[in-house]
Amino acid sequence: MTAGDAAPARRPSRRRVLGAVAALLAVAALGWTLLDSWSTVVDYDWDLRPAWLAGAALVLTAAYRLAAEAYARVAGRLHPLGDGTRAALRRHWTISLLGRYVPGNVLMVAGRLELGRGVGLPRRVSLAASVYEQILMLAASALGGLAFLALYGDLEGGAILWAVAAIPVLAVVLHPALLERLSGRLLRRAGREPLPAVLSTREMLLLFGLYVLVQAAVGVAAWMVVRGTAGPDAGALGFVALGFQLAFAVSMLAFIFPSGLGVRDGVLALVLSQNLPGGVGVAAAVLVRLAFTLFELAYAAGVVSSVRRRA
């Protein structure tokens, strides 16, 4: 065997090792999340209503499928290869969800870059699709959070209002001319080719509409979890769903925490505690986190199992 033959053999091995390390980090962070949630939730005597929880799972399934399709479509628009690998990109999006339980959300994005590379999609395209997703999803949540503050009052005397109101300004970065110039400059400095394409203003607005639907569905699912555990006293659909969007937006600003954990729970607990006793509000917020974590784990496992059955 020549040296030229040996070099390609080492590269897959290194990728497998890095993939295994990433998987272990995700599993460890996920396990910590589940254990941390469980100890809080089991202290309360919940009146569980399985029909509401099953409904929440169905709504979340629809939301996640729509989000995965949005990511795959954006990647396909940015690079011709994306259209032919849309099904694989949807799976990549789902599997990468577990990476966001590692602090910083870096592992989630890195997983998409590496998985996309496996089907021939350049890393810069996967990164650009993730940037579109994160900014537009955050902007959609910010609008929901602002609606909550307008309808139900500020929780911290103006501090949260100004922080959330500043979030939609980030969407300016996605203007086609600005994004093309900025991304081109950064990629050239990194020794990479510029993006093959960027989304037009019309395409970006349509994509934003999709993420509004996604976030609305996630908010409805959060309300259904609260309704199926803490009962109707927690608040009406609009109150809980918009409050969850406020919590999501604030937690995304605190991106150093794994999936906004702790921050999202704290803000949602403040929201729910307006109608529930303080301890119950905190436990209900943690229960929402636990339910979403278990769902994401089961959803990702289902996708992986489906891929293995086809293989």
C-alpha positions in Angstrom: 0.0 0.0 0.0 1.4 3.4 -0.9 1.4 6.6 1.1 -1.2 8.0 -1.3 -3.5 5.0 -0.6 -3.1 5.4 3.1 -4.0 9.1 3.4 -7.7 8.7 2.4 -8.1 5.8 4.9 -7.1 8.1 7.8 -9.6 10.9 7.0 -12.8 8.8 7.5 -11.3 7.4 10.7 -10.7 11.0 12.0 -14.3 12.0 11.1 -15.7 8.9 12.9 -13.8 9.8 16.0 -14.9 13.4 15.9 -18.5 12.2 15.3 -18.3 9.9 18.2 -17.0 12.7 20.5 -19.8 15.0 19.3 -22.4 12.3 20.0 -21.0 11.6 23.5 -21.2 15.4 24.3 -24.7 15.6 23.0 -25.8 12.5 25.0 -24.1 13.8 28.2 -25.7 17.2 27.9 -29.1 15.6 27.1 -28.8 13.3 30.1 -27.9 16.2 32.4 -31.0 18.1 31.1 -33.3 15.2 31.8 -31.9 14.5 35.3 -32.0 18.2 36.2 -35.6 18.5 35.0 -36.8 15.3 36.6 -35.8 16.2 40.2 -37.9 19.3 40.0 -41.0 17.9 38.2 -41.5 14.8 40.4 -42.0 16.9 43.5 -45.5 17.9 42.4 -48.7 15.9 42.1 -49.7 16.5 38.5 -53.1 15.9 37.1 -51.9 14.4 33.8 -54.2 14.4 30.8 -52.7 12.2 28.1 -54.9 13.5 25.3 -53.4 17.0 25.7 -49.9 15.6 25.8 -50.5 13.5 22.7 -51.9 16.5 20.9 -48.8 18.5 21.8 -46.6 15.7 20.3 -48.6 15.8 17.1 -48.4 19.6 16.8 -44.6 19.5 17.5 -44.2 16.8 14.8 -45.9 19.1 12.3 -43.8 22.1 13.4 -40.5 20.2 13.2 -41.2 18.7 9.8 -42.0 22.2 8.5 -38.8 23.5 10.0 -36.7 20.7 8.5 -38.3 21.3 5.1 -37.6 25.0 5.4 -33.9 24.3 6.1 -33.7 21.9 3.2 -35.3 24.3 0.8 -33.0 27.1 1.7 -30.0 24.9 1.2 -31.4 23.9 -2.2 -31.9 27.5 -3.2 -28.3 28.4 -2.1 -26.7 25.5 -3.9 -27.9 23.4 -6.9 -26.9 20.2 -5.1 -29.3 20.9 -2.3 -32.4 20.1 -4.3 -31.2 16.5 -5.0 -30.4 15.9 -1.4 -33.5 17.5 0.3 -34.6 14.3 2.0 -31.1 13.8 3.5 -30.9 17.5 4.6 -34.2 17.1 6.4 -32.8 14.1 8.3 -29.6 16.1 9.0 -31.7 18.9 10.5 -33.5 16.5 12.8 -30.4 14.7 14.0 -28.6 18.0 14.6 -31.3 19.0 17.1 -29.6 17.0 19.9 -26.4 19.1 19.5 -28.1 22.2 20.8 -28.2 20.8 24.3 -24.4 21.4 24.4 -23.7 25.0 25.5 -23.4 27.5 22.7 -25.4 25.6 20.1 -22.1 25.2 18.2 -22.3 21.5 18.0 -25.7 21.7 16.4 -24.4 23.9 13.6 -21.2 21.9 13.3 -23.2 18.7 12.9 -25.1 20.2 10.0 -21.9 21.3 8.3 -20.4 17.9 8.6 -23.5 15.9 7.7 -24.1 18.2 4.7 -20.5 17.7 3.6 -21.2 13.9 3.6 -23.7 14.4 0.7 -21.6 16.9 -1.2 -23.1 20.2 0.2 -20.4 22.8 0.9 -20.0 23.8 4.6 -20.5 27.4 3.8 -23.9 26.6 2.3 -25.0 24.6 5.3 -23.8 27.5 7.6 -25.6 30.1 5.5 -28.9 28.0 5.7 -28.4 27.8 9.5 -27.9 31.6 9.7 -31.1 32.2 7.8 -32.9 29.8 10.1 -31.6 31.1 13.4 -32.2 34.8 12.6 -35.6 34.4 11.1 -36.8 32.0 13.8 -35.5 34.4 16.5 -37.3 37.3 14.8 -40.5 35.3 14.7 -40.2 34.5 18.4 -39.5 38.2 19.1 -42.7 39.3 17.5 -44.6 36.8 19.6 -42.8 38.1 22.7 -43.6 41.7 21.8 -47.2 40.7 21.4 -47.2 39.1 24.9 -45.6 42.3 26.4 -48.2 44.5 24.6 -51.2 42.4 25.6 -50.2 41.2 29.1 -47.6 43.6 30.4 -43.9 43.8 30.8 -42.4 41.4 33.4 -39.4 43.5 34.3 -40.4 47.1 34.0 -39.1 47.7 30.4 -35.8 45.7 30.4 -37.2 42.7 28.6 -39.2 44.9 26.3 -36.2 46.7 24.9 -34.1 43.6 24.7 -36.7 41.7 22.7 -37.6 44.7 20.5 -34.0 44.9 19.4 -34.0 41.4 18.0 -35.8 41.9 14.7 -33.1 44.4 13.7 -30.8 41.4 13.2 -32.9 40.5 10.1 -31.4 43.5 8.3 -28.2 41.3 7.9 -30.2 39.0 5.6 -30.9 41.7 3.0 -29.6 40.2 -0.2 -27.2 43.0 -1.1 -25.8 43.2 2.4 -25.6 39.5 3.0 -23.9 38.9 -0.4 -21.3 41.6 0.3 -20.7 40.6 4.0 -20.6 36.8 3.4 -18.3 37.3 0.4 -15.8 39.3 2.4 -15.8 36.9 5.3 -15.5 33.8 3.1 -12.6 35.3 1.1 -10.7 36.1 4.3 -11.2 32.5 5.3 -9.9 31.3 1.9 -13.3 30.1 0.7 -15.4 30.8 -2.4 -18.4 33.1 -2.0 -21.9 31.7 -1.7 -23.3 30.5 -5.0 -26.5 32.5 -4.3 -28.5 34.3 -1.6 -32.2 34.5 -1.0 -34.1 37.3 -2.6 -36.2 39.7 -0.5 -39.4 37.9 -1.6 -37.9 34.5 -0.8 -36.7 35.7 2.6 -40.2 37.1 3.5 -41.8 33.8 2.5 -39.3 31.9 4.6 -40.0 34.2 7.5 -43.7 33.4 7.2 -42.8 29.7 7.4 -40.9 30.3 10.6 -43.8 32.3 12.1 -46.0 29.2 11.5 -43.3 27.0 13.1 -43.0 29.1 16.2 -46.7 29.5 16.5 -47.1 25.7 16.4 -44.4 25.3 19.0 -46.2 27.8 21.2 -49.4 26.0 20.9 -47.7 22.7 21.8 -46.2 24.4 24.9 -49.7 25.5 25.9 -51.1 22.0 25.4 -48.3 20.6 27.7 -49.2 23.1 30.4 -52.9 22.6 29.9 -52.5 18.8 30.1 -50.5 19.0 33.4 -51.3 22.1 35.4 -54.8 22.5 34.1 -56.8 25.5 32.7 -55.7 27.8 35.6 -52.3 28.4 34.0 -53.8 30.6 31.3 -55.5 30.8 27.9 -53.9 29.7 24.6 -52.7 33.2 23.7 -51.2 33.9 27.1 -49.1 30.7 27.4 -48.2 30.5 23.7 -47.0 34.1 23.4 -45.3 33.8 26.8 -43.4 30.9 25.6 -42.3 32.9 22.5 -41.0 35.6 24.9 -39.1 33.0 26.9 -37.7 31.5 23.7 -36.5 34.9 22.4 -34.8 35.9 25.6 -33.1 32.5 25.9 -31.8 32.7 22.4 -30.0 35.9 23.4 -28.4 34.0 26.2 -26.9 31.6 23.6 -24.1 30.4 25.9 -26.6 28.2 27.8 -27.5 24.8 26.3 -30.6 25.4 24.2 -31.4 28.5 26.4 -32.0 26.1 29.4 -32.4 27.9 32.7 -33.0 31.3 31.0 -36.1 30.0 29.1 -37.3 28.2 32.1 -37.0 31.3 34.3 -38.8 33.6 31.9 -41.6 31.1 31.3 -41.9 30.5 35.0 -42.4 34.3 35.5 -45.1 34.2 32.9 -46.9 31.2 34.3 -46.6 32.5 37.9 -48.9 35.3 37.0 -51.7 32.7 37.2 -50.2 29.8 39.2 -48.5 29.8 42.6 -44.8 30.5 42.3 -43.6 26.9 43.0 -46.1 25.4 40.6 -45.2 28.0 37.9 -41.6 27.0 38.1 -42.3 23.3 38.0 -44.7 23.8 35.1 -42.0 25.7 33.1 -39.5 22.9 33.8 -42.1 20.3 32.8 -42.4 22.0 29.5 -38.7 21.7 29.0 -38.7 18.1 30.0 -41.6 17.3 27.6 -39.9 19.0 24.7 -36.6 17.3 25.4 -38.2 13.9 25.5 -40.0 14.6 22.3 -36.9 15.8 20.5 -35.1 12.7 21.6 -37.9 10.4 20.4 -38.3 12.3 17.2 -34.6 12.1 16.3 -34.4 8.5 17.3 -37.4 7.8 15.0 -35.6 9.5 12.1 -32.4 7.5 12.7 -34.3 4.3 13.0 -36.2 5.0 9.7 -32.9 5.6 7.9 -31.4 2.4 9.2 -34.5 0.4 8.1 -34.1 1.8 4.6 -30.4 1.0 4.5 
